[in-house]
Amino acid sequence: MTNARERSEAFAATLGLSVPILLAPMAGACPPSLSIAVAKAGGMGACGVLLMPPPEIAAWVAEFRAAGGKALQLNLWTPDPPPTRDAAAERRVRDFLAQWGPQVPETAGDATPPDFAAQFDAMLAARPTAISSIMGLYPPDYVRRMKAAGVKWFATATNVGEAALAAAAGADAIIAQGAEAGGHRGAFDRDAAERTATGLFALVPAIVDAVSIPVIAAGGISDARGLAAALTLGASAAMVGTGFLRSPEAKLSPAWSNALALAQPEDTQLTRAFSGRSGRSLSTAYVRAASAPDAPPPAPYPVQRGLTAAMRRHATEENDIARMQAWAGQASRLAPARPAGEIVDALWRGAREILR
Ligand SMILES: Cc1cc2nc3c(=O)[nH]c(=O)nc-3n(C[C@H](O)[C@H](O)[C@H](O)COP(=O)(O)O)c2cc1C
């Protein structure tokens, strides 16, 4: 068995990093400022481009590079098949949401995400260090194009079966996403996302034993203890999302940032109430009400995302945590309100001490 520190330092070097720490891609919560700060401290920047049309992707990367950023991961969900619509069920969700925000127009559920192929082209044209997939694998032709361009493919997996499929399809590394992780769960089978929710302590060694490519651990790593534990379990690097959200460079709404500092692990929960896909958020008043037995079941992704858009926008404008889409990992209380570069330094300095 290789030494955790040597293994992670060697992997970091292959990516042009001086520390084995990657910012997690967080669609809607990853301004260039955050990636610039993480990259300057020796880690890898990241952008979740899910909601960004191609010109926005190019502009984001240009801003990152103009500030001297180098190592970068761009991330895009694999597309879902078109959702099955149910007008009566959607009306019940719209009526429910009207208690939490403005009236929801009948057409709100029709909103479609940007075109996957065009977004992928824009990611590839930007020549990042890596492109990461989530919610499934990329089609073989897309994988071939990444390889031809010298761009690494990091594939998110939430269980051993998904990791094996990704490795067989040519992934260069697996992002093992534990159930502790904030934001959407990357389960390939969206209906199984809650049933297969596996904690990182069991997931990392199981995936490490099943594949022969490096494993990047994600989920609930917000301090040096978590980083050292993930590397000890066999991961070659850690991906941190929530742990950076309270840094000034993340530019989070104050109510969300303050609530992260107070939340114990049990104050977060998996919910489909924001987008129709399962994700971990703070157990806010809206999330609790939407999970109650008498609440209407959320519409499928991305219909639910469209239906909740107005409520989410209002909540952010009014800095109202009760209705905000406040994603959070289970270790959110450990997220420090410090500059992101200092967070990277403290994570790696502390983990090195533990791993000595
Ligand atoms: C606000 C937020 C948005 C996220 N958006 C994405 C995304 O667009 N794509 C993705 O692959 N993962 C996304 N995630 C999941 C992260 O990439 C990562 O798995 C997670 O943050 C790790 O757990 P942690 O938050 O406990 O550190 C998101 C997470 C958060 C907190």
PDBQT file of the ligand as one rigid body, heavy atoms in Angstrom, charges set to zero:
ROOT
HETATM    1  C1  LIG A 401     -23.953  24.805  -4.248  1.00  0.00    +0.000 C 
HETATM    2  C2  LIG A 401     -23.496  23.509  -4.864  1.00  0.00    +0.000 A 
HETATM    3  C3  LIG A 401     -23.658  23.310  -6.230  1.00  0.00    +0.000 A 
HETATM    4  C4  LIG A 401     -23.214  22.126  -6.823  1.00  0.00    +0.000 A 
HETATM    5  N1  LIG A 401     -23.312  21.966  -8.202  1.00  0.00    +0.000 NA
HETATM    6  C5  LIG A 401     -22.728  20.897  -8.790  1.00  0.00    +0.000 A 
HETATM    7  C6  LIG A 401     -22.640  20.797 -10.212  1.00  0.00    +0.000 A 
HETATM    8  O1  LIG A 401     -23.103  21.668 -10.956  1.00  0.00    +0.000 OA
HETATM    9  N2  LIG A 401     -22.020  19.709 -10.743  1.00  0.00    +0.000 N 
HETATM   10  C7  LIG A 401     -21.462  18.735  -9.950  1.00  0.00    +0.000 A 
HETATM   11  O2  LIG A 401     -20.874  17.784 -10.486  1.00  0.00    +0.000 OA
HETATM   12  N3  LIG A 401     -21.550  18.782  -8.613  1.00  0.00    +0.000 NA
HETATM   13  C8  LIG A 401     -22.151  19.854  -8.014  1.00  0.00    +0.000 A 
HETATM   14  N4  LIG A 401     -22.175  19.928  -6.647  1.00  0.00    +0.000 N 
HETATM   15  C9  LIG A 401     -21.575  18.839  -5.857  1.00  0.00    +0.000 C 
HETATM   16  C10 LIG A 401     -20.079  19.122  -5.659  1.00  0.00    +0.000 C 
HETATM   17  O3  LIG A 401     -19.404  19.030  -6.894  1.00  0.00    +0.000 OA
HETATM   18  C11 LIG A 401     -19.421  18.149  -4.665  1.00  0.00    +0.000 C 
HETATM   19  O4  LIG A 401     -19.752  16.827  -4.954  1.00  0.00    +0.000 OA
HETATM   20  C12 LIG A 401     -19.828  18.474  -3.230  1.00  0.00    +0.000 C 
HETATM   21  O5  LIG A 401     -19.807  19.863  -3.000  1.00  0.00    +0.000 OA
HETATM   22  C13 LIG A 401     -18.873  17.798  -2.257  1.00  0.00    +0.000 C 
HETATM   23  O6  LIG A 401     -19.403  17.785  -0.971  1.00  0.00    +0.000 OA
HETATM   24  P1  LIG A 401     -19.209  18.972   0.098  1.00  0.00    +0.000 P 
HETATM   25  O7  LIG A 401     -20.126  20.057  -0.362  1.00  0.00    +0.000 OA
HETATM   26  O8  LIG A 401     -19.616  18.369   1.375  1.00  0.00    +0.000 OA
HETATM   27  O9  LIG A 401     -17.770  19.404   0.042  1.00  0.00    +0.000 OA
HETATM   28  C14 LIG A 401     -22.631  21.103  -6.024  1.00  0.00    +0.000 A 
HETATM   29  C15 LIG A 401     -22.496  21.318  -4.657  1.00  0.00    +0.000 A 
HETATM   30  C16 LIG A 401     -22.915  22.493  -4.063  1.00  0.00    +0.000 A 
HETATM   31  C17 LIG A 401     -22.717  22.681  -2.591  1.00  0.00    +0.000 C 
ENDROOT
TORSDOF 0
